């Protein structure tokens, strides 16, 4: 019985491995179930024993490899005590960038989930997963607001979008540039400076290496700091 269970798990993992590479190399829409089954060395019947269709397979791939931004949120969405959610977010995000930089499976999964041509079924999975991600981020930013840590220029929803754009944009640019800059090293500077803009007291801005004041910026000044800080950090 144990042997049969191990063989089944091995078959499932072979299918997932083949799908991960196929979806990344050819795109979700262009990769057929026949291609995946052949690459995994299994029959179509074996495929359907484990997965109903490509959409279920995509969801299983996502569950197997949490992307950095999801690791970040899962780690701090419901922490114990009154810890600073913005500081937790910064530390967890930097660690996730370090992992992403050396893990090719995570890099492939990011490319797959960034594919806009997945078709109706694939987009439905992506939309559901994106919704869960946005919900977690808003909860974290609401905690920051409740603790008086979130800058008055931002609602929790706006802050959540700000964070998602920062991380997703950073990962996407690193891959698009063919890993043209050190993700963990540069990413730590960028993440700390960007998240400092969200702070109510402005203190994190100076700590992150910016020249901005420690007093709360006026309305609209946080956006100006965001633009100036990003420009200062861009590699030559």
C-alpha positions in Angstrom: 0.0 0.0 0.0 2.8 2.4 0.9 4.6 1.6 -2.4 1.4 2.4 -4.3 1.0 5.7 -2.5 4.6 6.6 -3.2 4.2 5.8 -6.9 1.1 7.9 -7.1 2.8 10.9 -5.5 5.8 10.4 -7.8 3.5 10.5 -10.8 1.7 13.6 -9.6 5.0 15.4 -9.1 6.2 14.4 -12.5 3.1 15.9 -14.0 3.5 19.1 -12.0 7.2 19.3 -13.0 6.4 18.9 -16.7 3.6 21.5 -16.5 5.8 24.0 -14.7 8.4 23.8 -17.5 5.9 23.7 -20.3 3.8 26.6 -19.1 6.9 28.7 -18.5 8.6 27.9 -21.9 5.6 27.8 -24.2 2.9 29.6 -22.2 -0.2 28.2 -20.5 -2.5 28.4 -23.5 0.0 26.8 -26.0 0.9 23.9 -23.7 -1.6 21.0 -24.2 -2.4 18.1 -21.8 -0.9 15.8 -24.4 2.4 17.7 -24.2 2.4 17.6 -20.4 1.6 13.9 -20.2 4.3 13.0 -22.8 6.9 15.1 -21.0 5.9 13.5 -17.7 6.1 10.0 -19.1 2.5 9.2 -18.1 -0.7 8.3 -19.9 -3.7 10.7 -20.3 -5.6 8.4 -18.0 -2.9 8.9 -15.3 -3.1 12.6 -15.8 -6.9 12.6 -15.3 -6.6 10.5 -12.2 -4.7 13.4 -10.6 -6.1 16.5 -12.3 -9.4 17.4 -13.8 -8.0 19.9 -16.3 -5.3 22.5 -16.9 -7.0 25.0 -14.6 -6.8 22.6 -11.7 -3.2 21.8 -12.6 -2.4 25.6 -12.6 -3.9 25.9 -9.1 -1.9 22.9 -7.9 1.3 24.4 -9.2 0.5 27.6 -7.4 -0.2 25.7 -4.1 3.1 23.8 -4.5 5.3 26.9 -4.9 4.2 30.0 -3.0 5.6 33.1 -4.7 7.6 35.6 -2.6 4.8 38.1 -2.3 2.5 35.4 -1.0 5.1 34.2 1.5 5.3 37.7 2.8 1.6 38.1 3.4 1.1 34.6 4.8 3.8 35.2 7.3 2.3 38.4 8.8 -1.4 38.4 8.1 -2.3 37.2 11.5 0.8 37.6 13.8 0.4 37.4 17.6 0.7 40.5 19.6 1.1 44.1 18.5 4.2 43.8 16.3 4.7 46.4 13.7 3.2 45.0 10.5 5.2 47.3 8.2 8.5 46.2 9.7 7.4 42.6 9.5 6.4 43.1 5.9 9.8 44.7 5.1 11.8 41.8 6.8 9.7 39.0 5.3 9.8 40.6 1.9 13.6 40.9 1.9 14.0 37.3 2.9 11.5 36.2 0.1 13.6 38.1 -2.4 16.7 36.2 -1.3 14.9 32.9 -1.8 13.5 34.0 -5.2 17.0 34.9 -6.5 18.3 31.4 -6.2 15.1 29.3 -6.8 14.4 28.7 -10.5 11.1 27.0 -9.7 9.8 30.1 -8.1 11.1 32.2 -11.0 9.2 30.0 -13.5 6.1 30.1 -11.4 6.2 33.9 -11.4 6.5 34.0 -15.2 3.5 31.6 -15.4 1.3 33.7 -13.1 2.3 36.8 -15.0 1.1 35.4 -18.3 -1.9 37.4 -19.6 -2.8 34.9 -22.3 -4.0 32.0 -20.2 -7.5 32.0 -21.7 -10.8 32.0 -19.7 -10.1 29.1 -17.4 -6.6 30.2 -16.6 -7.7 33.8 -16.0 -10.4 32.6 -13.6 -7.7 30.8 -11.5 -5.4 33.8 -11.7 -8.2 36.2 -10.7 -9.2 34.1 -7.7 -5.6 33.8 -6.5 -5.0 37.5 -7.1 -8.1 38.3 -5.1 -6.9 36.3 -2.1 -3.5 38.1 -2.3 -5.2 41.5 -2.4 -7.4 40.5 0.6 -4.4 39.5 2.7 -2.5 42.7 1.8 -5.5 44.9 2.8 -5.8 43.1 6.1 -2.1 43.8 6.9 -2.5 47.5 5.9 -5.7 47.8 8.0 -3.7 46.5 11.0 -1.1 49.2 10.3 -3.9 51.8 10.1 -5.5 50.5 13.4 -2.1 50.8 15.1 -1.6 54.4 13.9 1.3 53.4 11.7 -0.1 54.0 8.2 0.5 57.4 6.6 -2.7 59.5 6.3 -2.1 59.9 2.5 -2.9 56.2 2.1 -6.1 54.1 2.6 -5.4 50.4 3.4 -6.5 49.6 -0.1 -4.2 52.1 -1.7 -1.3 50.9 0.5 -2.0 47.3 -0.5 -1.8 48.3 -4.2 1.5 50.2 -3.5 3.0 47.1 -1.9 1.9 44.7 -4.6 3.2 47.0 -7.4 6.6 47.3 -5.6 7.2 43.6 -5.2 5.7 42.4 -8.5 7.4 45.2 -10.4 10.7 44.4 -8.8 10.5 40.7 -9.6 9.3 41.3 -13.1 12.0 43.8 -14.0 14.7 41.5 -12.6 13.5 38.7 -14.8 12.9 41.0 -17.8 16.4 42.4 -17.6 17.8 38.8 -17.6 18.8 39.2 -13.9 20.7 42.3 -14.7 21.1 43.5 -11.1 21.5 41.8 -7.7 17.9 41.2 -6.7 18.4 40.7 -2.9 20.9 43.5 -2.5 19.2 46.1 -4.6 15.8 44.8 -3.6 16.5 45.4 0.1 17.3 49.1 -0.5 14.2 49.5 -2.7 11.8 47.7 -0.4 12.9 49.6 2.8 12.7 52.9 1.1 9.3 52.3 -0.5 7.7 50.9 2.6 9.1 53.9 4.6 6.8 56.1 2.5 3.8 54.3 4.1 4.8 55.2 7.6 2.7 57.7 9.5 5.7 59.3 11.3 8.0 59.5 8.4 10.8 58.1 10.6 11.4 55.1 8.5 12.3 57.3 5.6 15.4 58.6 7.2 16.3 55.1 8.5 16.0 53.8 4.9 18.7 56.2 3.8 16.5 59.0 2.5 17.0 62.7 3.1 13.4 63.4 3.9 12.1 64.9 7.2 11.2 62.7 10.2 8.0 64.8 10.7 4.9 63.6 8.9 5.0 64.8 5.3 2.1 67.0 4.1 -0.6 65.5 1.9 0.9 64.6 -1.5 4.4 64.8 -0.2 4.6 61.0 0.3 4.0 60.5 -3.4 6.8 62.9 -4.2 9.2 61.1 -1.8 8.2 57.8 -3.5 9.2 59.2 -7.0 12.4 60.7 -5.7 13.4 57.6 -3.8 12.8 55.3 -6.7 14.8 57.4 -9.1 17.7 57.6 -6.6 17.8 53.8 -6.4 17.6 52.9 -10.0 20.8 51.2 -11.3 22.9 53.1 -13.9 
